[in-house]
């Protein structure tokens, strides 16, 4: 839902004329299909480890509700349909970015999760694509403001994924995944890296207005959200507790939509 929401926000922020509901619907539909395809291929590849983790054992393939071949076919159909919709009916660059996102998530991020914590960095590359894809759907080109939206979502993913990995550390260990950034696991080094990435969202909050996305209102909201989000990350560094990681994880769920809605409001009144 966050992926598709971010793509829609990117489209609305990129608009320089009247809203085209047909294009917005295509962005939502194509984005949903490509995201579902990515998740589907991920679950095909990780079907054996999904059985080992409480969080994933109820998924269709490990639970026996779907065969591997059904998973592959349905994922391929959804991915092809989503990319073709965006490529043909929106513009080729939108379709191309969606294809790159799908391939990186499936062929790079998913296999790396078991071998290196750098998988989170690789996964953040396609994970930050949605607002960029939405912007390109509206404009047909990659502009500096779109890169700023990409950067905000790219950096946001590190505290988001690492707080999730902290909370689910035991489950991830059962599956053999290396998701936390440091060998010390749920320790100060992982918490410190999480805090650094979160703090960097505060200065980044100044960039959208500079590149014409939003106004002083949205800038204040972005800074305020960044400060509170960073406070949660600092608490994780201070305590290294599961409770602090849980609060940071939920904070990440609120940070992204709140800041994107603020930028939309800022654009409306700028």
C-alpha positions, -999 to +999 in steps of 0.1 A: +000+000+000+029+024+008+045+016-025+014+024-046+006+054-024+041+068-030+037+063-067+004+082-067+020+110-047+049+112-071+024+116-100+004+143-083+036+162-073+049+160-108+017+173-125+022+206-143-014+208-157-048+194-149-052+160-133-056+131-158-076+105-139-069+079-166-032+082-161-035+082-123-056+050-125-030+034-148-002+044-123-022+028-094-031-003-114+004-008-130+021-001-097-001-026-078+006-053-104+044-048-105+045-047-067+024-079-065+047-095-090+078-086-070+063-100-039+052-131-057+086-139-072+101-132-037+078-158-022+086-183-049+124-179-043+121-180-005+094-207-003+116-231+017+128-205+043+093-190+045+083-223+061+107-217+089+096-183+100+064-175+120+058-143+100+058-161+066+047-197+072+011-188+063+020-175+028+003-193-001+032-216-012+046-228+022+010-232+034+002-254+004-026-232-010-006-225-042+020-246-062+053-232-072+043-232-109+011-213-100+032-188-081+056-183-110+029-180-137+007-156-117+038-134-108+049-133-144+014-124-157+011-096-131+045-082-138+042-083-175+007-067-174+018-040-151+049-031-170+031-031-204+003-009-190+028+017-179+050+014-209+023+016-236-004+037-220+017+061-198+052+064-213+081+041-221+104+055-193+077+047-167+076+011-179+113+009-180+118+021-145+091-004-133+110-032-151+143-022-135+126-021-101+111-056-105+144-071-117+165-055-089+141-066-062+137-102-075+172-110-089+195-089-066+178-080-033+160-113-027+191-136-032+214-113-012+193-114+020+210-146+031+245-136+023+251-100+033+235-071+053+242-050+021+210-066+008+191-037+025+211-012+005+204-030-027+167-034-019+165+003-011+173+011-048+141-004-062+122+004-030+127+041-036+114+039-072+077+045-066+077+084-063+102+086-091+080+064-113+049+085-105+068+117-113+079+103-146+044+092-154+033+128-150+062+145-168+079+119-190+113+128-176+135+125-145+139+159-130+158+172-099+127+173-078+120+137-086+155+127-075+149+145-042+117+124-037+137+093-045+164+103-020+140+108+008+124+074+003+158+058-002+171+070+031+138+063+049+141+026+041+171+020+063+155+028+097+123+012+084+139-021+075+164-022+103+138-015+130+116-043+114+147-066+113+154-058+150+119-067+161+119-099+140+155-108+146+148-143+159+124-150+131+149-138+105+176-160+121+154-191+117+152-183+080+190-176+077+186-139+067+212-113+075+192-081+077+207-060+105+236-038+094+263-050+119+276-084+130+268-075+166+231-079+156+208-061+181+236-040+195+250-005+196+266-007+161+234-016+144+215+011+164+241+037+156+239+031+119+201+033+121+203+066+140+227+081+115+204+074+085+174+087+104+191+119+114+201+126+078+164+129+069+163+163+088+186+182+064+171+164+034+138+180+045+150+213+032+155+201-004+119+196-017+110+233-013+143+243-029+134+222-060+099+235-061+080+207-043+059+222-015+062+254+006+072+266+041+044+246+056+055+213+041+091+220+050+082+226+087+062+193+087+091+174+071+116+188+096+092+181+125+086+145+114+124+140+109+131+153+144+106+130+160+116+100+139+153+108+148+143+110+185+129+074+182+162+063+166+182+080+193+161+061+219+170+028+202+207+037+203+204+046+240+185+015+251+191-011+224+157-024+234+130-042+214+104-017+227+124+012+212+128-007+179+091-013+178+083+024+183+108+033+156+092+007+132+057+022+137+072+057+134+085+047+100+050+037+089+037+072+098+068+092+086+065+084+049+027+091+042+027+121+066+056+138+048+043+130+013+008+143+022+025+175+036+043+180+003+010+176-016-007+202+006+023+224+002+021+222-036-016+230-036-010+262-017+023+273-031 
